[in-house]
Amino acid sequence: MKKLLLGLLLLVAGSCPGAIPHPRDYDWGTITVPENYSYAGSQKISIYWEKLKATGAAPEAIVMINGGPGMPHDSFHQPAGTGYNRDWFSALRTHFDVYYFDQRGTGNSAGLSYTNLSTRNYRTYGTPDICRDIEELRKNVIKKKQIAVLGESYGGAVALTYAIMYPANVSKLIIHDSTPSNAYFTNMHINMSNGLTALEEVLPGVEENMLSCIEKFDNGEVSNAYGYNLTSNDFLTLCLPYTYSLRGQIAMATMALQIAQNGQSDILDAILAPAREMAARAAYSSLPVSIVLVQGIEMLDQRAISSAADSSPWTKAWASERIFQPRLAFMKDYNITHFSGFNVISRLGQIKAPTLVVVGETDFICPPEYAEVMYEGIPDCRLLKVKNAAHGGFIEQNTFVVGKIRNFLLNHYPEEDERITPVEELRSRSPEEAVQIWLDGVTRLGLTDDFLKETLK
């Protein structure tokens, strides 16, 4: 079987392009900013923004920075037909105007593509200039001296940077399932493998079963409905979409148990149906250029990659083949040699705003140890570890997580804890449901709805 495109692991949240905000609840528009803030004669680009209007009087403002890199803000909305059903953070409307924006090069902001990349200053599409765009949004649209800032996943890296660049302009800071450095990317195989150990507390036996699966694949002892000769690397790559949520991790554990016991799995067969079509796509060109661009110039630290330790079952060889090599090919094809690795660990002490760091206990992508680094480094910081959540607690445990964020923003700390959805309620009941969870993870990997429509028809 050809190498699966799903090896292109991204630090993203989900996407639902095409939804239309309702004017009853939203305002929206664009602002014009320089592509290059350092050059007075720079060409201009547009940045799209939306405001979910507060329901209370005299609201404050919070800016939401979505995951990615290279993704629009739609992951913060729940779609319903051609519009929005509700926002994941709609509970904040009681006291806040909630502002979203599409990061430069994405969504409804000025687009970046493989066709026009040569006419753009690619160095200006990373974290620092996204922060400068947020500052323009604050000054020219929000028009408040201070704003609260929430960053999720890659958006957390942007939020940290903004709070360092403009410390006096941030009233409260929330970092959700994120990282203070590019180590999450260079060590992703280690994080994924270590994630199984953390998952063992919730799903006993998952680590042993995954290792047994690898052995069976290597020995040619696994069959599937399509007759594919899958390698262990194919299997590990197929598992990636399942790692973003505990629901997905449960489905992955069930699949691993079936394979370990029987050498086959109805879940594996079910997800191979869409995967067989995706396998034929190019390594990087099916993804938005802004994803591989930002990862290439900020995350792809080749020296750190070469010195990284090995791990199992996700190995360094797997990461090199399925994750790093496509990025290197992109950089070579477009003659991009600039690298400014993202790392703000030494500058965390410059953050002045009270901060809340939120992380899922089974987050494979940005595991809790990264949250602890931020907790230790930011002077005024609280840490919330969310049970039964992985990389997206605001979705997986919405009422609990958003409630805690709202309390933090309002300086309200009740003693009682809201309900956490138990593991049993997160279990999938059928292969069809397991496929939907998998497809949700595929979207969070950065593949667009249009891509899925083309490959699944």
PEZI-V849907 format. One record per pair of residues at least 6 apart in sequence whose C-alpha atoms are under 8 Angstrom apart, sorted by sequence separation. I is the first residue (numbers start at 1). GAP is how many residues later the second one is. If there is no record, write none. Layout:
BEGIN
[[I;GAP] [I;GAP]]
END
This chain:
BEGIN
[[36;6] [66;6] [67;6] [78;6] [79;6] [92;6] [102;6] [103;6] [104;6] [105;6] [106;6] [138;6] [139;6] [150;6] [151;6] [163;6] [200;6] [216;6] [242;6] [243;6] [258;6] [259;6] [310;6] [331;6] [361;6] [375;6] [390;6] [407;6] [428;6] [443;6] [35;7] [36;7] [66;7] [77;7] [78;7] [79;7] [102;7] [104;7] [105;7] [138;7] [151;7] [163;7] [184;7] [199;7] [200;7] [241;7] [242;7] [258;7] [309;7] [360;7] [361;7] [375;7] [386;7] [389;7] [394;7] [34;8] [35;8] [65;8] [67;8] [77;8] [78;8] [105;8] [151;8] [284;8] [308;8] [359;8] [360;8] [375;8] [388;8] [389;8] [393;8] [394;8] [34;9] [35;9] [66;9] [77;9] [78;9] [138;9] [150;9] [151;9] [220;9] [242;9] [243;9] [359;9] [388;9] [34;10] [35;10] [66;10] [77;10] [78;10] [149;10] [163;10] [196;10] [197;10] [242;10] [255;10] [33;11] [34;11] [76;11] [77;11] [196;11] [255;11] [372;11] [32;12] [33;12] [76;12] [255;12] [359;12] [371;12] [32;13] [33;13] [76;13] [217;13] [218;13] [239;13] [255;13] [358;13] [32;14] [33;14] [159;14] [217;14] [218;14] [357;14] [31;15] [32;15] [160;15] [217;15] [386;15] [403;15] [30;16] [31;16] [159;16] [251;16] [30;17] [31;17] [215;17] [357;17] [368;17] [400;17] [30;18] [31;18] [156;18] [214;18] [357;18] [400;18] [29;19] [30;19] [156;19] [213;19] [399;19] [400;19] [28;20] [29;20] [105;20] [156;20] [160;20] [399;20] [400;20] [28;21] [29;21] [104;21] [149;21] [156;21] [157;21] [214;21] [28;22] [146;22] [147;22] [148;22] [149;22] [156;22] [157;22] [27;23] [28;23] [146;23] [147;23] [148;23] [149;23] [150;23] [151;23] [152;23] [153;23] [155;23] [156;23] [157;23] [355;23] [397;23] [26;24] [27;24] [145;24] [146;24] [147;24] [148;24] [149;24] [150;24] [151;24] [152;24] [153;24] [154;24] [157;24] [300;24] [357;24] [361;24] [397;24] [26;25] [27;25] [146;25] [147;25] [148;25] [149;25] [150;25] [151;25] [152;25] [153;25] [154;25] [355;25] [356;25] [357;25] [358;25] [359;25] [360;25] [361;25] [362;25] [366;25] [26;26] [27;26] [104;26] [150;26] [152;26] [153;26] [348;26] [354;26] [355;26] [356;26] [357;26] [358;26] [359;26] [360;26] [361;26] [362;26] [363;26] [364;26] [365;26] [25;27] [26;27] [73;27] [103;27] [131;27] [151;27] [300;27] [351;27] [352;27] [353;27] [354;27] [355;27] [356;27] [357;27] [358;27] [359;27] [360;27] [361;27] [362;27] [363;27] [364;27] [25;28] [73;28] [130;28] [131;28] [345;28] [349;28] [350;28] [351;28] [352;28] [356;28] [358;28] [360;28] [361;28] [362;28] [363;28] [72;29] [73;29] [345;29] [348;29] [349;29] [360;29] [361;29] [362;29] [72;30] [73;30] [127;30] [128;30] [131;30] [132;30] [348;30] [349;30] [360;30] [71;31] [72;31] [127;31] [131;31] [296;31] [348;31] [359;31] [360;31] [71;32] [295;32] [296;32] [345;32] [359;32] [360;32] [388;32] [70;33] [128;33] [360;33] [387;33] [388;33] [62;34] [64;34] [72;34] [73;34] [127;34] [128;34] [131;34] [359;34] [388;34] [59;35] [60;35] [61;35] [62;35] [63;35] [64;35] [65;35] [70;35] [71;35] [72;35] [292;35] [296;35] [388;35] [59;36] [60;36] [61;36] [62;36] [63;36] [64;36] [65;36] [70;36] [71;36] [72;36] [56;37] [58;37] [59;37] [60;37] [61;37] [62;37] [63;37] [64;37] [222;37] [52;38] [54;38] [55;38] [56;38] [57;38] [59;38] [61;38] [292;38] [293;38] [301;38] [54;39] [55;39] [56;39] [53;40] [54;40] [55;40] [56;40] [223;40] [224;40] [301;40] [52;41] [54;41] [222;41] [223;41] [224;41] [297;41] [298;41] [300;41] [54;42] [221;42] [222;42] [284;42] [297;42] [298;42] [299;42] [53;43] [54;43] [210;43] [213;43] [226;43] [283;43] [284;43] [296;43] [297;43] [298;43] [299;43] [53;44] [54;44] [209;44] [216;44] [224;44] [225;44] [297;44] [298;44] [52;45] [53;45] [224;45] [51;46] [52;46] [210;46] [213;46] [226;46] [284;46] [51;47] [52;47] [203;47] [206;47] [209;47] [210;47] [213;47] [216;47] [51;48] [209;48] [212;48] [50;49] [51;49] [356;49] [49;50] [50;50] [203;50] [206;50] [210;50] [49;51] [50;51] [206;51] [209;51] [49;52] [356;52] [13;53] [48;53] [49;53] [12;54] [13;54] [47;54] [48;54] [12;55] [13;55] [17;55] [47;55] [11;56] [12;56] [15;56] [47;56] [11;57] [12;57] [15;57] [17;57] [47;57] [10;58] [11;58] [15;58] [16;58] [46;58] [10;59] [12;59] [15;59] [16;59] [14;60] [15;60] [19;60] [48;60] [14;61] [16;61] [19;61] [22;61] [47;61] [48;61] [13;62] [16;62] [19;62] [20;62] [21;62] [22;62] [47;62] [16;63] [19;63] [20;63] [21;63] [46;63] [47;63] [18;64] [19;64] [20;64] [45;64] [46;64] [19;65] [45;65] [236;77] [236;78] [30;79] [61;81] [61;83] [63;84] [65;84] [67;84] [36;85] [62;85] [63;85] [64;85] [65;85] [66;85] [67;85] [68;85] [69;85] [233;85] [237;85] [35;86] [47;86] [61;86] [62;86] [63;86] [64;86] [65;86] [66;86] [67;86] [68;86] [69;86] [60;87] [61;87] [62;87] [63;87] [64;87] [65;87] [66;87] [67;87] [68;87] [36;88] [62;88] [64;88] [66;88] [67;88] [35;89] [66;89] [67;89] [17;90] [65;90] [66;90] [65;91] [37;92] [36;93] [65;93] [65;94] [214;99] [33;100] [211;101] [211;102] [33;103] [210;103] [31;106] [186;113] [185;114] [186;114] [185;115] [186;115] [182;116] [183;116] [246;116] [182;117] [182;118] [186;118] [187;118] [193;118] [245;118] [182;119] [186;119] [190;119] [193;119] [244;119] [190;120] [193;120] [243;120] [244;120] [187;121] [189;121] [190;121] [193;121] [243;121] [244;121] [186;122] [189;122] [190;122] [192;122] [189;123] [190;124] [189;125] [190;125] [189;126] [189;127] [189;129] [189;130] [188;131] [13;139] [13;140] [12;141] [11;142] [12;142] [246;142] [11;143] [246;143] [245;144] [246;144] [245;145] [244;146] [245;146] [243;147] [244;147] [245;147] [243;148] [244;148] [246;150] [245;151] [291;155] [288;158] [182;159] [287;159] [182;160] [287;160] [181;161] [182;161] [270;161] [286;161] [287;161] [180;162] [181;162] [270;162] [180;163] [181;163] [198;163] [199;163] [180;164] [181;164] [198;164] [267;164] [271;164] [125;165] [180;165] [266;165] [270;165] [286;165] [195;167] [267;167] [271;167] [126;168] [195;168] [267;168] [125;169] [195;169] [194;170] [114;171] [122;171] [126;171] [126;172] [192;172] [195;172] [191;173] [192;173] [123;174] [191;174] [113;175] [114;175] [191;175] [113;176] [191;176] [250;176] [251;176] [112;177] [113;177] [188;177] [250;177] [251;177] [278;177] [112;178] [250;178] [277;178] [247;179] [277;179] [173;180] [175;180] [177;180] [246;180] [247;180] [172;181] [173;181] [174;181] [175;181] [176;181] [177;181] [178;181] [184;181] [247;181] [274;181] [170;182] [171;182] [172;182] [173;182] [174;182] [175;182] [176;182] [177;182] [184;182] [274;182] [161;183] [164;183] [167;183] [170;183] [171;183] [172;183] [173;183] [174;183] [175;183] [176;183] [177;183] [251;183] [106;184] [160;184] [164;184] [167;184] [168;184] [174;184] [105;185] [167;185] [164;186] [167;186] [177;186] [248;186] [164;187] [179;187] [160;188] [163;188] [178;188] [163;189] [177;189] [248;189] [163;190] [177;190] [180;190] [247;190] [248;190] [160;191] [179;191] [178;192] [179;192] [178;193] [180;193] [248;193] [177;194] [180;194] [179;195] [242;195] [242;196] [241;197] [244;197] [241;198] [243;198] [241;199] [242;199] [241;200] [244;200] [240;201] [241;201] [241;203] [241;204] [153;213] [177;214] [123;215] [177;215] [176;216] [177;216] [71;217] [70;218] [70;219] [71;219] [70;220] [71;220] [69;221] [70;221] [202;221] [69;222] [70;222] [68;223] [70;224] [69;225] [69;226] [1;227] [1;228] [1;229] [4;230] [7;230] [3;231] [6;231] [7;231] [9;231] [174;231] [6;232] [4;233] [7;233] [4;234] [6;234] [6;235] [172;237] [153;238] [4;271] [6;272] [5;273] [4;274] [5;274] [4;275] [5;275] [8;275] [3;276] [4;276] [5;276] [8;276] [2;277] [3;277] [5;277] [1;278] [2;278] [5;278] [10;281] [89;305] [88;306] [88;307] [88;310] [91;311] [91;312] [89;313] [8;314] [9;314] [88;314] [92;314] [7;315] [8;315] [91;315] [7;316] [8;318] [3;319] [11;354] [71;375] [68;378] [13;379] [14;426] [14;427] [15;428] [14;429] [15;429] [14;430] [13;431] [14;431] [15;431] [17;431] [12;432] [13;432] [14;432] [17;432] [12;433] [15;433] [16;433] [10;434] [11;434] [12;434] [15;434] [10;435] [6;436] [9;436] [10;436] [8;437] [6;439]]
END
